[in-house]
């Protein structure tokens, strides 16, 4: 499987990324669309993963505060999970980041082992975000 990760530059690429988020978060995980699509979408840097010509994954990053970057909205379509799409998205996203004091994310509980393999560690207490249990994680 050939995997390519693009930094989103066109409206059609952004629409494809949003379609993936719709399928994964809104439909599959039943997240309220008002929570999924937020005021940060326009200012974020978005990515689109394409495997064998099919848009199948997405992610974004943003500055949360000066010197703190938050990785967000990692989503891979169900049929493409376990094929390296998520790891390719993490790698491309991290490669794109400017210098920061801290790189962090909020990770769903089931994804903690995956993000640990990518170089992150959980910190703080478990919390609810959009009706799903999460931990904050930071790059180590």
C-alpha positions as CSV (number, residue, x, y, z in Angstrom):
1,X,0.0,0.0,0.0
2,X,1.4,3.4,-1.0
3,X,0.7,6.1,1.6
4,X,1.1,9.8,0.9
5,X,0.4,12.5,3.5
6,X,-0.3,16.0,2.1
7,X,-0.5,19.3,3.8
8,X,-4.0,20.5,2.9
9,X,-3.8,23.4,0.5
10,X,-7.0,23.3,-1.6
11,X,-10.7,23.5,-0.7
12,X,-11.2,19.9,-2.1
13,X,-8.4,18.5,0.1
14,X,-10.0,20.3,3.1
15,X,-13.4,18.9,2.2
16,X,-11.9,15.4,2.0
17,X,-10.4,15.8,5.4
18,X,-13.7,17.0,6.9
19,X,-15.5,14.1,5.2
20,X,-13.1,11.7,7.1
21,X,-13.8,13.5,10.4
22,X,-17.5,13.3,9.7
23,X,-17.3,9.5,9.1
24,X,-15.0,8.8,12.1
25,X,-16.1,11.2,14.8
26,X,-19.6,12.3,14.0
27,X,-21.1,9.1,12.6
28,X,-18.9,6.3,14.1
29,X,-18.2,7.9,17.5
30,X,-21.4,10.0,17.7
31,X,-19.7,13.3,18.4
32,X,-21.9,16.3,18.1
33,X,-20.9,18.1,14.9
34,X,-21.0,21.4,16.8
35,X,-18.1,20.1,18.9
36,X,-16.3,18.4,16.1
37,X,-16.1,21.4,13.8
38,X,-14.8,24.3,15.8
39,X,-13.5,27.9,15.7
40,X,-9.9,26.6,15.3
41,X,-10.5,24.8,12.0
42,X,-9.7,27.9,9.9
43,X,-6.4,28.6,11.7
44,X,-5.1,25.0,11.9
45,X,-2.7,23.3,9.6
46,X,-4.5,20.3,8.2
47,X,-3.2,17.0,6.7
48,X,-4.7,14.4,4.5
49,X,-3.5,10.9,4.1
50,X,-4.0,9.1,0.8
51,X,-3.5,5.4,0.4
52,X,-3.6,3.9,-3.1
53,X,-5.4,7.0,-4.3
54,X,-8.1,7.1,-1.6
55,X,-8.3,9.9,1.0
56,X,-8.5,7.8,4.2
57,X,-7.0,9.8,7.1
58,X,-6.6,13.3,8.5
59,X,-5.0,15.3,11.3
60,X,-4.4,18.9,12.2
61,X,-2.1,21.0,14.5
62,X,-2.4,24.4,16.1
63,X,-0.8,26.7,18.6
64,X,-2.6,26.3,21.9
65,X,-0.5,29.0,23.6
66,X,2.9,30.6,22.8
67,X,5.4,27.7,22.6
68,X,2.7,25.0,23.0
69,X,1.5,23.1,19.9
70,X,-1.5,20.8,20.1
71,X,-2.0,17.9,17.7
72,X,-5.7,17.2,17.0
73,X,-8.3,15.4,15.0
74,X,-6.3,12.3,14.1
75,X,-8.8,10.1,12.2
76,X,-8.5,7.1,9.9
77,X,-11.4,5.5,8.1
78,X,-12.2,2.1,9.6
79,X,-11.3,0.1,6.5
80,X,-7.7,1.6,6.6
81,X,-6.9,1.2,10.3
82,X,-3.9,-1.0,11.1
83,X,-2.2,-0.3,7.8
84,X,0.3,2.5,8.9
85,X,-1.9,5.5,8.0
86,X,-2.0,6.8,11.6
87,X,1.8,6.5,12.0
88,X,2.3,8.3,8.6
89,X,0.0,11.1,9.8
90,X,1.9,11.5,13.1
91,X,5.2,11.5,11.3
92,X,4.2,14.1,8.7
93,X,2.5,16.3,11.3
94,X,5.6,16.3,13.6
95,X,7.9,16.9,10.7
96,X,5.8,20.0,9.8
97,X,5.9,21.6,13.3
98,X,7.8,24.8,14.0
99,X,10.1,24.8,17.1
100,X,8.0,24.6,20.3
101,X,8.5,24.2,24.0
102,X,5.8,21.5,24.2
103,X,3.9,19.3,21.8
104,X,0.8,17.8,23.2
105,X,-2.5,16.2,22.4
106,X,-5.7,14.7,23.9
107,X,-5.8,11.0,23.1
108,X,-8.8,8.7,23.4
109,X,-8.1,5.8,25.8
110,X,-7.9,3.1,23.1
111,X,-5.3,5.1,21.2
112,X,-2.8,5.6,24.2
113,X,-0.6,2.6,23.3
114,X,-0.4,3.8,19.6
115,X,0.7,7.3,20.6
116,X,3.2,5.9,23.2
117,X,4.8,4.1,20.2
118,X,5.0,7.4,18.4
119,X,7.0,9.0,21.3
120,X,4.2,10.5,23.5
121,X,3.5,9.9,27.2
122,X,0.2,10.4,29.1
123,X,0.0,12.9,32.0
124,X,-2.6,14.2,34.3
125,X,-6.0,12.6,35.0
126,X,-8.4,10.9,32.7
127,X,-11.1,13.3,31.4
128,X,-14.2,13.4,29.2
129,X,-14.0,15.2,25.9
130,X,-17.0,15.1,23.5
131,X,-18.4,12.2,25.5
132,X,-15.2,10.1,25.1
133,X,-12.6,9.3,27.7
134,X,-9.2,10.9,27.1
135,X,-5.7,11.5,28.6
136,X,-3.5,14.5,27.8
137,X,-0.3,13.3,26.2
138,X,3.0,15.1,25.5
139,X,6.0,14.5,23.3
140,X,8.9,13.2,25.2
